[in-house]
Amino acid sequence: MRREVTSTGTGRAVEEFLRIVPAARTVLDELIASHPDRYGAWSEGSVGDLLEFLLEVFTRPVLLPLLRTGAPDDETAVGACFAYIELLATDPNPYVESSVHFGILEQFLEDQNTLLRAWHHSLPATRTKLAAMLEEYPATLRAPGGGRARVNGKSVASGELR
């Protein structure tokens, strides 16, 4: 079942994405050109499936590679990405919340370095959602030897991440 995203913050998911993360326009244009029947509506700002949009245009091709490299030259681009995530994270629409959870936050769990970089760059609403997700999946933060891994010196188990 496809849902049109209509809330204020994300009813304009494509427009806001391109406004906040303009360097990612190439990714969007290439995807639309390669599959116009499937993604053509995105060029007009219509997102029928926000989760798919986030995974195909934002998280996998743009955000995760930036977090993996951790290059100082990428700080502006990473900051723009997290500004976009924050816009989405503050949206009260449950559909948007679910799309952010599965399309962005869970993707940070691919490895501990990615998670730590994401935590470092997260803005308040995003960080709150990220901490809540980590509490749901405590095994993802197991340190070698079975203890709890720590993020910026704070343990998920103790609730210090909030």
N, C-alpha and C positions, 0 to 999 in steps of 0.2 A: 504494500500500500504506500503510495507516494503522498506526501503532504507538502503543500506550498508553505514556505516559511513566511509568516506574515507579521510577526511582532516588530516593533519599531527598530530595535537594535540589529536584527538580522533579516528583516524583510528585504533588506538591501545587502544581503551577504556578499554578492559579487562586487557591487559598487563600493562597499566599505573595505573589502579585501583589496581592491585595486587602489583605493585612496590611501590606505594605511601601509600597504606592502606593494608599492608600485613596481618594484624590481621583479615581482613575480608575474607580471603581465605576460611575459614570454611563455611561461609554463601554461597559463590558461589558453593563450592563443594557439599554441601547438596542439594541445589536447582537443580543442574545438576543431581545428583544421584536420586532425587525424580521424575524428569521429563526429562529423557534423550532425548526423542524424541523432546520435545519442546525447551530445553535449551542446548542440547549437543554441539552445535556449539560454545557456549560460552567458552567451555573448550579449544577450538582451537583459541580463540581470535576473532571469528566472531560475530559481534553484528548486527543483522538485524533490531532491533528496540531499539534505544538508550534510549528512554523514558521508555520502559518496563525494560530494564537492570537497569537503575538508580533506578526506584521504587522498583523492586524486589530484587536487590542485595545490593544496597547502601543506599538509603534514608530511607526507612521504617525499614529494619532490623539492620542497623548500625548507621547511622547519627542521626536520631531522638531519639533513645534510649539514645545515648550519650548526646545529648542536654537536654533531659528531666531530667537526673540524675544530671548533673552539678557537678559531683564529681571531686575534684582536681586530683585524680588518673587518670582520663580520659583525661586530658589536652593534652597529647601527641597524643592520638588517635584522638581527636577532631581536633587538628592542622593538622594531616595527612589528615583527611577528607576535611578540607578547602583548603589544598594544591591541592587536586584532583579537587575540585570544581573550584578553580582558573584556573587550566589548561583548564578545559572545558569552563569556562566563557570567556577566552581570544580567543577562537576559533571563527573565522569569519563566519563559516558555519551557515546559517540561521536555518538549521535543528537541529544542535547542540544547537544553542541559544534557540530554542523553547523547546527542550528536557530539558535543564537546567532550563528554566523558569517553566515549568509545573512539571517536575520530581524532582526538588530540591527546588527552591525558593518558589513556592506556598505552598509547604508542611510546610514551617516555619510558615504559618498563622494559624496553628492549635490552638495555644494559644499565649498569649503575652510573657510568659516566654521563650518559644521556640524561638520566634522571637527575643527577646532581646539577648539571648545567641548566636543565629546565627549572629546577627549584631556585637556583641562583637568579634567574631572569624573571621568574614569575612575579606578577603584580598581585595586589591584595586578594581580589576575588578569585583569581586563578590559583593562588597559593592555598587558599582555604579549601577549594575543591580538590586540589592535588593532595593535600593532607588528608582529607576525608577519604579519598580513593585509597591512599596508602594504608589507612587504618582498616579498610575492607580487605586488603591483600597483604597482610603482614609478612607472609613468607617471601615476598619479593624483596624485602629489605634484610634478609638474613646475611650476616657477615660471615666470612670464613671462620670456621670453628663453632658455628651455631648461634653466636650472639646476635644481637640486633645491630644492624648497620645504622650509622648516624648520618643525618643530613645537617650540615653546618653545626655539628656538635650537639644536635638535638635528636632525641629518640622518638620514633613514632609511638612505641609502646607506652611511653609515659605521657603522651598527649602534648609534649613540648612543641610539636610542629605548629600548633595553632597559633 
